[in-house]
Amino acid sequence: MSTTSMAGAASPTPGPEGQDVLPLVAVAYGLGAAGPLAVGAAADGLCRVVWLCDRTDPHTAEVLAFLERSGDVLDVTGRTPEEVAGALRAAGARGVTTFSEGRIRWTAEVAAVAGLDYHRPDTARALTDKSAQRELCSGTPGAPRHARIVGRADAPADAPADVLAAARAVGFPAVLKPLSGSGSRDTAEVADLAALRAELAGLEGEFVLEERLIGDPAVAGEGWGDYVSVETLSTRRGHHVLAVSGKFPLAPPFRETGTFYPATLGPAALRAAEQAAVAALDALGVTYGVSHTELKLTAAGPRLIEVNGRVGGGTARTVRSVGGPDLLRTALLAALGRTRDEVRRSAEGRPFPDRIGYEYLPPAPRADGTVRALGGAREVRRLPGVDVFTPTVRRGARLDWRTGTLSHLGMVYGTAADHRALAGTVAAIDRALVLDLDLDLDLDLDLDLAPDPDPDQLFSTPPTGQAAQR
């Protein structure tokens, strides 16, 4: 396989002798919810995939050689959406999509010019701009109070007018997060105006300040995360909920530690979560593809955290591992413009899985430093219920908890007989892993170094602030 120039993008590779050529789907590549191997497996027998790659993106440049070895690549570096759309039309592409948060808006522009199904550009903006999203969803039940703030490195000593206005509109405690982004990066809780000013000091860019939502641990059950995600297929004819996944408790301040399917919710709470997700999608005008909606489970019902216009990270593998819908294949079917009934048939899995699929992300301590060693990998791989453990830190690596969910020590995938067995497996993983970290002198002393918990109490309710929304 090779990188194709814009001028040479028009000739599809013939299929095997005697077989029709599979339709072509272009996938805008970027760091996100699905890599090339997973997308390739989902596309098997359904479509051919060409990766749209922008070499100015550092991650894409780093993995470009692998993408070229594993599939077809179209270099779109420096090209306008109109030029890319023309190349896709010349190649006979039947669809375009992305599994990367950072490529959603660009993909929407290309699709609009090429006349292919995808999020409309205005919908794509709402899906990736947290302030615009909250504004559009403000009339839906459970939408949090919010305000937009512009960070300035040279801000005066006194709080600027927009900061004061945001504080009055939202109140405290609150959560400050970048206007765009994913994975809880640079997300912080602020208790008062002084804390808000301190977080903004020296920062530039746009942020959203929003009400901190307090979860009710009784909804999902003691020991589990107090939020869920809802994967939904949308077409112009409506929405179809594909899966509702539970979450492990957040690590301070708002770092995700993984997901599991199915969730622990009872029938009433499950229906409420599905209805809340559909209401948010309607408010945003979503009529295309698979979306990932996160909801806080509060005593007053589910409240919106955010909507992502793509498959959720880790969710596709977790759901599929126990016979649930193939979310990546469903997303590719949607890109091909298949009818809703055909897509729904592809998405159907066992309604009541007989096992629990999970992705666990062991969190690093809330500290900055350099990794000396990570021990226990062999012990983790030997645990019952663990299929794969991939460490994500190595000797000499820098750890920075401010990178959010990406500050984890590794990725663990597997299945468990039930939720209680899953709790025991995660407790054993945490006991096995030993991080040797050379701490920076200027460090946050909240190292989360608690003694090993009793397996039955593994997921005790986190202190106030850890259970807030991302």
C-alpha positions in Angstrom: 0.0 0.0 0.0 1.1 3.6 -0.5 0.5 7.2 0.0 -1.6 8.6 -2.9 -1.2 12.1 -4.2 -4.2 14.3 -4.7 -3.8 14.0 -8.5 -3.6 10.2 -8.4 -6.6 9.5 -6.2 -9.0 8.5 -8.9 -8.3 4.9 -9.6 -9.8 2.4 -7.2 -8.0 -1.0 -6.8 -10.0 -3.8 -8.5 -11.4 -6.5 -6.2 -10.6 -10.2 -6.4 -11.4 -11.8 -9.7 -15.1 -12.5 -10.0 -16.0 -10.2 -7.1 -17.5 -6.7 -7.1 -15.2 -3.9 -5.9 -16.2 -2.9 -2.4 -17.3 0.7 -1.9 -14.7 3.2 -0.8 -15.0 5.1 2.6 -12.5 7.8 3.4 -11.6 8.1 7.1 -10.0 11.3 8.4 -7.2 10.1 10.6 -6.2 11.6 14.0 -5.7 10.4 17.5 -9.1 9.2 18.7 -11.4 6.4 19.4 -10.3 3.8 16.9 -7.0 3.0 15.3 -6.3 1.5 11.8 -6.4 -2.1 12.9 -9.8 -1.8 14.6 -11.3 0.1 11.7 -9.8 -2.4 9.2 -11.4 -5.3 11.0 -14.8 -3.5 11.1 -14.5 -2.7 7.4 -13.8 -6.4 6.4 -16.1 -7.4 3.6 -18.0 -4.1 3.9 -15.8 -1.5 2.3 -12.4 -0.3 1.4 -10.8 2.4 3.6 -8.5 5.2 2.6 -7.0 7.3 5.4 -7.0 11.1 4.9 -3.8 12.2 6.6 -2.5 15.6 7.4 1.2 15.4 8.1 1.2 18.7 10.1 -0.5 16.8 12.9 2.4 15.4 15.1 0.6 12.1 15.9 -0.4 11.5 12.3 3.2 12.1 11.2 4.5 9.7 13.8 2.2 6.8 12.6 2.1 7.6 8.9 4.6 4.8 7.9 2.4 2.3 9.7 -0.7 3.6 8.0 1.0 3.3 4.6 1.9 -0.3 5.3 -1.5 -1.3 6.5 -3.7 0.5 4.0 -4.2 3.2 1.5 -3.4 6.8 2.5 -4.4 10.1 0.8 -2.1 12.9 1.8 -4.3 16.0 2.4 -1.6 18.2 3.9 -2.2 21.8 2.9 -5.2 21.0 0.8 -8.5 22.8 1.1 -11.8 20.9 1.7 -12.8 21.7 -1.9 -9.6 20.0 -3.2 -10.0 17.0 -1.0 -13.7 16.7 -1.9 -12.7 16.7 -5.6 -10.2 13.9 -5.1 -12.8 11.8 -3.2 -15.4 12.3 -6.0 -12.7 11.3 -8.6 -12.0 8.2 -6.6 -15.7 7.3 -6.4 -15.8 7.5 -2.6 -19.2 6.5 -1.2 -18.7 7.9 2.3 -16.4 9.9 4.6 -16.2 9.8 8.4 -13.7 10.2 11.3 -13.2 8.6 14.7 -11.1 11.6 15.9 -12.5 14.5 17.9 -10.1 16.9 16.4 -11.0 16.0 12.8 -14.8 16.3 13.1 -15.2 19.9 11.8 -12.8 19.4 8.9 -14.6 16.2 7.9 -17.9 18.0 8.0 -16.6 20.6 5.6 -15.2 18.0 3.2 -18.5 16.0 3.3 -20.6 19.1 2.6 -18.6 20.0 -0.5 -18.5 16.3 -1.7 -22.2 15.8 -1.1 -21.6 12.9 1.3 -23.5 12.0 4.5 -22.0 13.3 7.6 -22.7 15.9 10.4 -23.6 19.3 8.9 -20.9 21.9 9.5 -23.1 23.8 12.0 -23.8 20.6 13.9 -20.1 19.7 13.8 -19.3 23.0 15.4 -21.8 22.4 18.2 -20.4 19.0 18.8 -16.9 20.3 19.3 -17.5 23.7 20.9 -18.5 23.1 24.5 -20.0 26.5 24.9 -22.1 26.3 21.7 -23.2 22.8 22.7 -24.4 23.9 26.1 -26.2 26.9 24.7 -28.1 24.7 22.2 -28.9 22.1 24.9 -29.9 24.7 27.5 -33.6 23.9 27.1 -33.2 20.2 27.6 -33.8 18.7 31.1 -30.6 18.6 33.2 -28.4 20.9 31.1 -25.8 22.5 33.3 -25.4 26.3 33.8 -22.4 27.5 31.8 -20.5 30.6 30.5 -17.7 31.3 28.0 -14.4 32.8 29.1 -11.5 34.1 27.1 -8.1 33.4 28.8 -5.5 36.1 28.4 -1.8 35.6 29.5 -1.6 39.4 30.3 -4.9 39.5 32.2 -5.0 42.3 34.8 -4.7 41.6 38.5 -8.4 42.2 38.9 -10.7 39.6 37.3 -11.8 40.7 33.8 -15.4 41.5 33.2 -16.1 38.3 31.4 -14.7 36.2 34.3 -16.9 38.1 36.8 -19.9 37.7 34.6 -19.2 33.9 34.2 -18.8 33.5 37.9 -22.2 35.2 38.6 -24.0 33.2 35.9 -22.6 29.8 36.9 -21.9 30.1 40.6 -19.5 27.9 42.6 -18.2 25.3 42.9 -17.7 25.0 39.2 -15.6 23.2 36.5 -13.3 25.0 34.1 -12.4 23.2 30.9 -11.1 24.2 27.4 -13.7 25.1 24.8 -12.7 22.2 22.6 -10.9 19.0 23.4 -11.4 15.6 24.9 -10.0 13.3 27.5 -10.5 15.7 30.4 -7.3 17.5 29.5 -6.6 20.8 31.5 -9.9 20.4 33.3 -10.1 21.7 36.9 -12.5 22.3 39.7 -12.7 25.8 41.0 -14.2 26.5 44.4 -14.5 30.3 44.2 -13.5 33.4 42.2 -9.9 33.3 43.6 -9.5 29.7 42.4 -10.9 30.6 39.0 -8.5 33.5 38.6 -5.6 31.2 39.7 -6.5 28.6 37.1 -6.7 31.1 34.4 -3.5 32.9 35.3 -1.1 32.8 32.3 -3.5 30.9 30.1 -4.6 31.9 26.6 -7.5 30.6 24.6 -11.2 30.0 25.2 -12.7 28.1 28.1 -16.1 27.2 29.4 -17.1 27.5 33.0 -19.9 25.2 34.0 -21.9 24.2 37.0 -20.3 21.3 38.9 -22.7 18.4 38.8 -22.9 16.2 41.9 -23.5 12.5 41.3 -25.7 10.2 43.3 -23.8 7.0 44.0 -27.0 5.1 44.6 -28.0 5.3 40.9 -25.3 3.1 39.5 -24.5 1.4 42.8 -21.9 2.0 45.5 -18.4 1.7 44.1 -19.1 2.5 40.5 -18.6 5.8 38.6 -21.6 8.1 38.9 -21.9 8.7 35.1 -22.6 6.7 32.0 -22.2 6.9 28.3 -24.9 6.3 25.7 -24.0 5.2 22.2 -26.7 6.2 19.7 -27.2 5.7 16.0 -28.8 8.8 14.3 -30.4 9.1 10.9 -32.9 11.6 9.5 -35.6 9.3 10.7 -34.6 9.4 14.3 -32.3 7.8 16.9 -31.6 4.3 18.0 -29.8 3.6 21.3 -27.1 1.0 20.7 -25.5 0.6 24.1 -25.3 2.2 27.6 -22.0 1.7 29.3 -21.0 2.1 32.9 -17.9 3.9 34.2 -15.2 3.3 36.8 -14.8 6.2 39.4 -12.9 9.2 38.2 -9.3 9.8 39.4 -8.7 13.3 40.7 -9.5 15.8 39.4 -11.6 14.5 36.5 -9.5 11.7 34.8 -11.5 8.8 33.4 -10.3 5.4 34.4 -12.3 3.2 32.0 -15.6 1.9 30.9 -17.6 -1.4 31.0 -20.6 -2.8 29.3 -23.4 -3.3 30.2 -23.9 -0.6 32.9 -25.3 -1.4 36.3 -28.4 0.8 35.9 -31.9 -0.5 36.7 -34.7 -0.3 34.1 -36.0 3.1 35.1 -32.6 4.8 35.3 -31.6 3.1 32.0 -34.7 4.6 30.2 -34.0 8.0 31.7 -30.4 7.9 30.4 -31.5 6.9 26.9 -34.2 9.7 26.9 -31.7 12.3 28.0 -29.2 11.3 25.3 -31.9 11.5 22.6 -33.1 14.9 23.8 -29.5 16.3 23.6 -29.0 14.9 20.1 -32.3 16.5 19.0 -31.3 19.8 20.5 -28.0 19.7 18.6 -29.7 18.7 15.3 -27.7 15.4 15.0 -29.1 13.3 12.2 -26.0 11.2 11.3 -23.9 8.4 12.5 -22.9 7.1 15.9 -22.6 9.5 18.8 -21.3 9.2 22.3 -23.2 11.1 25.0 -22.0 11.3 28.6 -24.5 11.8 31.4 -24.1 12.5 35.2 -26.3 10.3 37.4 -27.8 12.7 39.9 -30.5 12.4 42.5 -32.7 14.5 40.2 -32.1 12.3 37.2 -29.4 12.2 34.5 -27.8 15.5 33.6 -25.8 16.2 30.4 -22.0 16.2 30.6 -21.3 16.4 26.8 -22.1 14.9 23.4 -19.3 13.7 21.1 -20.1 13.2 17.4 -18.2 10.0 17.2 -17.8 6.6 18.8 -16.5 6.8 22.3 -12.9 5.9 23.1 -12.6 2.3 24.3 -16.4 1.7 24.0 -16.4 -0.1 20.7 -14.0 -2.8 21.8 -15.7 -3.2 25.2 -19.2 -3.5 23.8 -18.2 -5.9 21.0 -16.2 -8.2 23.3 -19.4 -9.5 24.9 -21.5 -9.8 21.8 -22.9 -6.2 21.7 -23.3 -4.1 18.6 -20.3 -3.5 16.4 -20.1 0.3 16.8 -17.3 0.8 14.3 -19.0 -1.2 11.6 -22.2 0.6 12.2 -20.4 3.9 11.8 -19.0 2.8 8.5 -22.4 1.6 7.3 -23.8 5.1 8.2 -21.0 6.6 6.2 -22.1 4.5 3.2 -25.6 6.0 3.5 -27.2 2.6 4.1 -30.9 2.7 5.1 -31.7 2.8 8.8 -33.2 -0.7 8.9 -30.0 -2.1 7.3 -27.8 -0.3 9.8 -30.0 -1.3 12.7 -29.8 -5.0 11.6 -26.0 -4.7 11.6 -26.0 -3.0 15.0 -28.1 -5.6 16.8 -26.2 -7.7 19.4 -27.4 -9.8 22.3 -29.7 -7.6 24.3 -28.5 -9.0 27.6 -24.8 -10.0 27.5 -24.0 -12.9 29.7 -20.6 -11.4 30.6 -19.2 -7.9 31.3 -16.7 -6.4 28.9 -14.3 -3.7 30.2 -11.5 -1.3 29.5 -9.6 -0.3 32.6 -7.1 2.6 32.6 -5.0 2.4 35.8 -4.5 6.0 36.8 -1.1 7.6 37.6 -0.8 9.5 40.8 -1.7 13.2 40.8 1.9 14.2 40.5 4.5 15.3 37.9 7.7 13.3 37.4 9.8 11.0 35.4 9.1 7.2 35.3 11.9 5.0 36.6 10.0 1.8 36.2 6.5 0.2 36.1 6.4 -3.2 37.7 3.7 -5.8 37.8 2.9 -6.1 34.1 3.5 -9.9 34.1 1.3 -10.3 37.1 -1.6 -8.3 35.5 -1.5 -10.4 32.4 -1.8 -13.6 34.4 -5.0 -12.5 36.2 -8.2 -14.3 35.4 -10.5 -12.0 33.3 -7.6 -10.1 31.8 -7.2 -10.5 28.0 -4.7 -7.7 27.2 -2.6 -5.4 29.2 -0.6 -2.7 27.3 1.6 -0.4 29.4 1.5 3.2 28.2 4.5 4.5 30.2 8.1 3.4 30.1 11.4 4.3 31.7 12.3 7.9 31.2 8.7 9.0 30.2 7.3 12.2 31.7 4.0 12.0 33.6 1.8 15.0 33.8 -1.6 14.6 35.4 -2.9 17.7 33.6 -3.1 15.7 30.4 -6.3 14.1 31.8 -7.3 10.6 30.9 -4.1 10.2 28.8 -2.1 10.2 32.1 -3.0 6.5 32.8 -0.3 3.8 33.2 -1.8 1.4 30.7 -4.8 -0.1 29.1 -6.4 -3.4 30.3 -9.1 -5.2 28.3 -11.0 -8.3 29.3 -14.3 -9.7 30.4 -15.8 -10.8 33.8 -18.6 -13.1 34.8 -20.5 -10.3 36.5 -20.0 -6.8 38.0 -18.8 -8.2 41.3 -16.1 -10.3 39.6 -15.1 -7.2 37.6 -14.6 -5.3 40.9 -12.3 -8.0 42.1 -10.3 -8.0 38.9 -9.7 -4.3 39.0 -8.7 -4.5 42.7 -6.1 -7.1 41.7 -4.8 -5.0 38.9 -4.2 -2.0 41.2 -2.4 -4.2 43.7 -0.1 -5.7 41.1 1.0 -2.5 39.4 3.9 -0.7 41.1 5.1 2.7 39.8 8.6 4.0 40.6 8.4 7.8 39.9 11.1 10.4 40.2 9.0 13.3 41.5 9.5 16.9 40.5 10.4 19.2 43.4 7.5 21.5 42.6 4.7 18.9 43.0 1.1 18.5 43.9 1.1 16.6 47.2 -2.2 14.9 46.5 -0.6 11.6 45.5 -3.6 9.4 46.1 -1.4 6.9 48.0 -4.2 5.1 49.9 -3.8 1.6 51.3 -5.2 -1.3 49.3 -9.0 -1.4 49.7 -11.1 -4.4 50.6 -12.3 -5.9 47.3 -15.9 -5.5 48.5 -15.3 -1.8 49.0 -13.1 -1.3 46.0 -15.1 1.4 44.4 -16.1 3.5 47.4 -17.6 6.9 46.6 -14.8 9.3 45.7 -14.6 12.5 47.8 -16.5 15.5 46.7 -14.9 16.9 43.6 -13.8 13.6 42.2 -17.3 12.7 41.3 -17.9 15.9 39.4 -18.4 15.9 35.6 -15.5 16.0 33.3 
